[in-house]
Amino acid sequence: MKQAEITKLSTADLQEKLSETKRSYADLKMAHAISPLENPIQLRTVRRTVARLATELTKRELQ
C-alpha cells in the first residue's frame, strides 16, 4: 500500500487496516517458520505497510 493511498483513508479505516495487516503479517511469519514461503519478500512489504499505517496514525494523533 502506497503512502498516497494511506493518507486518503480516514482514521477509523486506518485502524481497521492496521489490525488486518498485522494479522496477515503474523500469519505470513507463522507460515514461513513452518515451511519457506515461495516469495519471502512478502514479509518485508507487509512489515513496511504496517509501519506506514502506524506512522500515519501517530501523526494524526499528534495533530
C-alpha positions in Angstrom: 0.0 0.0 0.0 1.4 3.3 -1.1 1.7 6.4 1.2 -0.7 8.4 -1.0 -3.4 5.7 -0.5 -2.8 5.7 3.2 -3.2 9.5 3.6 -6.6 9.3 1.9 -8.0 6.9 4.5 -10.0 8.0 7.5 -8.7 7.3 11.0 -11.2 4.5 11.6 -10.2 2.9 8.3 -6.5 3.2 9.2 -7.0 1.4 12.5 -9.0 -1.3 10.8 -6.5 -1.7 8.0 -3.6 -1.8 10.6 -5.2 -4.6 12.5 -5.9 -6.6 9.3 -2.3 -6.0 8.1 -0.8 -7.0 11.4 -2.8 -10.2 11.4 -1.7 -11.1 7.9 1.9 -10.4 8.8 1.6 -12.8 11.8 0.1 -15.4 9.5 2.9 -15.0 7.0 5.6 -15.3 9.7 4.0 -18.4 11.0 3.7 -19.9 7.5 7.3 -19.0 6.8 8.5 -20.6 10.0 6.8 -23.9 9.1 7.9 -24.0 5.5 9.7 -21.4 3.5 7.4 -19.0 1.5 7.5 -19.0 -2.2 8.0 -15.2 -2.1 9.7 -14.2 1.2 9.8 -10.6 0.0 6.1 -10.5 1.1 7.3 -10.4 4.7 9.2 -7.2 4.1 6.4 -5.4 2.1 3.8 -6.3 4.7 6.1 -5.2 7.6 6.7 -1.9 5.9 3.0 -1.4 5.3 2.3 -1.9 9.0 5.0 0.7 9.8 3.4 3.2 7.3 0.0 2.7 8.7 1.2 3.1 12.3 3.2 6.2 11.4 0.2 7.8 9.8 -2.0 7.0 12.9 0.7 8.5 15.2 1.0 11.6 13.0 -2.8 12.2 13.2 -2.9 11.7 16.9 -0.2 14.3 17.5 -2.0 17.0 15.4 
